[in-house]
Amino acid sequence: MTEKQGHSKTAPAQPMLRAMVWYKEENYQQLLAIFDDAHLLPPTFEDWQRRAEEKKNEVLAGGDRVIKVFIDPETFPEWCALKKLSKDANARSQLALEVAQSQTFTL
């Protein structure tokens, strides 16, 4: 008996779901006041949005999917306190990952 080839190494990869931190325009300045690393973010929502859309488009062009995880200025500080995290990029990324993992998606 011969063994059949099960999977081709050239088969297209399954698209990944990428969680991206996202902000609403009306919350942006309030969030900057909350974030410990606000100095690393663009000073205006428009500048941030332009960069975020470029990144999102890169992910989509690579064949992956995007879920936008909006950071809420009311609940984010409480969530960080519960998790004993600074209010920074690491915490925002962790929150986005947790939200994405808690969702059920059909791709």
Helices and strands as residue ranges (DSSP letters): E 17-22, G 25-27, H 28-34, G 38-40, H 45-61, E 65-70, H 76-83, H 89-102
